[in-house]
């Protein structure tokens, strides 16, 4: 028995393989996009936490709310809520 495929069988085999490769590429691209989005969101959360920590230290040092807002970009209400 020969392991060789005739032309229509080989063509069908290659079509199935291409579909598998395409699906793999789609999944990998989606995973990579998800990782990038997750990192960006993590950086945003980390930056917000750092700004809040700075604002809290400035608030505890009795700096005016306007000055804290100017340095951190946080709203006066957000700064007032820090404890």
URFEN-V236665 format. One record per residue. N is the residue number from 0. SS is DSSP state (@ for helix, = for strand, . for the rest). NEAR is the number of other ideal C-beta (glycine too) atoms within 12 Angstrom. D_CENTER is the distance of its C-alpha to the mean C-alpha in Angstrom with 2 decimals. Layout:
n->(N	N)
ss->(SS	SS)
near->(NEAR	NEAR)
d_center->(D_CENTER	D_CENTER)
//
This chain:
n->(0	1	2	3	4	5	6	7	8	9	10	11	12	13	14	15	16	17	18	19	20	21	22	23	24	25	26	27	28	29	30	31	32	33	34	35	36	37	38	39	40	41	42	43	44	45	46	47	48	49	50	51	52	53	54	55	56	57	58	59	60	61	62	63	64	65	66	67	68	69	70	71	72	73	74	75	76	77	78	79	80	81	82)
ss->(.	.	.	.	.	.	@	@	@	@	@	@	@	@	@	@	@	@	@	@	@	@	@	@	@	@	@	@	@	@	@	@	@	@	@	@	@	@	@	@	@	@	@	@	@	@	@	@	@	@	@	@	@	@	@	@	@	@	@	@	.	.	.	.	@	@	@	@	@	@	@	@	.	.	.	@	@	@	@	@	@	.	.)
near->(3	6	8	9	13	11	10	10	14	14	13	14	17	15	14	15	14	14	14	14	14	14	14	14	14	14	14	14	14	14	14	14	14	14	14	14	14	14	14	14	14	14	14	14	14	14	17	19	17	17	24	24	18	24	32	22	18	24	26	14	13	10	19	15	22	15	18	30	23	16	19	28	17	29	18	19	12	20	29	17	14	25	10)
d_center->(53.20	51.04	47.27	47.10	45.70	47.53	45.87	44.59	43.29	41.55	40.03	38.72	37.35	35.51	34.11	32.75	31.28	29.60	28.10	26.76	25.31	23.74	22.15	20.87	19.35	17.69	16.22	15.01	13.42	11.65	10.54	9.39	7.44	5.87	5.36	4.12	1.74	2.36	3.94	4.14	4.90	6.86	8.46	9.43	10.91	12.57	14.00	15.31	16.92	18.46	19.87	21.26	22.90	24.44	25.64	27.17	29.01	30.30	31.38	33.20	34.86	36.23	34.55	34.88	32.02	32.12	31.67	28.73	27.10	27.84	26.29	23.12	22.58	22.71	25.21	28.58	28.05	24.85	26.80	29.83	27.90	26.85	29.07)
//
